[in-house]
Amino acid sequence: MRTTLNASFTTTIPAVLQWVLNIGMLCLAVILLVFLGKESWSLGKTFINAATLKSYDFVEGLLTWFLYFEFIALIVKYFQSGSHFPLRYFVYIGVTAIGPSDHRTLRFTD
């Protein structure tokens, strides 16, 4: 009896936790899609109003858009690869995340 109970827990608990994780990933994907839509709308408005277009602001918005896009692509790959995150996508996100830093005050020293 005890071994069947332990076997039941070792299969049930991971299955429930995986289900909760998948639901959380789906919720995160929906939230990221909303933010991606807002960022797309903001970039579109900024691009149409060329009089108020500042290159730094536009590039920062574009890099933010790519971050949202890459996180959504990471979630898609998570489901396609059987609930695993390929490590190279974290590298892509890290490289893109470096871009929006404040380059206006960047100073090089000798």
C-alpha positions in Angstrom: 0.0 0.0 0.0 2.8 2.4 0.9 4.7 1.9 -2.3 1.6 2.5 -4.4 0.9 5.7 -2.4 4.5 6.9 -3.0 4.2 6.0 -6.7 1.0 8.0 -6.9 2.7 11.1 -5.3 5.7 10.8 -7.6 3.6 10.9 -10.7 0.7 13.2 -9.5 2.7 16.0 -7.9 5.0 16.7 -10.9 2.0 16.5 -13.3 0.1 19.0 -11.3 3.1 21.3 -11.0 3.7 21.0 -14.7 0.1 21.9 -15.4 0.3 25.0 -13.1 3.6 26.0 -14.9 2.0 25.7 -18.3 -1.0 27.8 -17.3 1.4 30.4 -15.9 3.4 30.5 -19.1 0.2 31.0 -21.1 -0.8 33.9 -18.8 2.6 35.4 -19.2 2.4 35.0 -23.0 -1.0 36.9 -23.0 0.5 39.7 -20.9 3.5 40.0 -23.1 1.3 40.1 -26.2 -0.6 43.0 -24.7 2.6 44.9 -23.9 3.9 44.1 -27.4 0.7 45.5 -28.9 1.0 48.7 -26.7 4.7 49.1 -27.7 3.8 48.6 -31.4 1.1 51.2 -31.1 3.5 53.6 -29.4 6.2 53.0 -32.0 3.7 53.6 -34.8 2.5 56.9 -33.3 6.1 58.0 -32.8 7.0 57.1 -36.3 4.0 58.9 -37.8 4.6 62.0 -35.8 8.1 62.6 -37.3 8.3 66.1 -35.9 8.5 64.7 -32.3 10.8 61.8 -33.4 13.9 61.5 -31.2 16.4 58.9 -32.4 17.2 57.7 -28.9 13.6 57.3 -27.9 12.8 55.4 -31.1 15.7 53.1 -30.8 14.9 52.4 -27.1 11.3 51.7 -28.0 12.4 49.4 -30.8 14.7 47.4 -28.5 12.0 47.1 -26.0 9.7 45.8 -28.7 12.3 43.2 -29.6 12.6 42.1 -26.0 8.9 41.5 -25.8 9.1 39.6 -29.1 12.0 37.5 -27.9 10.3 36.5 -24.7 7.2 35.5 -26.6 9.4 33.4 -28.9 11.0 31.9 -25.9 7.6 30.8 -24.6 6.7 29.4 -28.0 9.9 27.4 -28.0 9.1 26.2 -24.4 5.9 24.6 -25.6 7.5 23.3 -28.9 10.4 21.6 -27.1 8.5 19.8 -24.5 8.6 22.2 -21.6 12.3 23.1 -21.9 14.0 26.5 -22.5 16.8 26.4 -25.1 19.8 28.2 -23.5 20.6 30.2 -26.7 17.4 32.2 -26.3 18.5 33.5 -23.0 21.7 34.6 -24.6 19.7 36.4 -27.3 17.6 38.2 -24.7 20.7 39.2 -22.7 22.4 40.7 -25.8 19.2 42.6 -26.7 18.8 43.8 -23.1 22.2 45.5 -23.1 21.0 47.9 -25.9 18.5 50.1 -24.1 21.1 51.4 -21.6 21.6 55.1 -21.5 24.1 55.8 -24.2 23.7 59.6 -24.0 25.8 59.8 -20.9 28.2 57.0 -21.9 31.8 58.2 -21.5 35.0 56.4 -22.5 38.1 56.7 -20.3 41.7 56.3 -21.3 
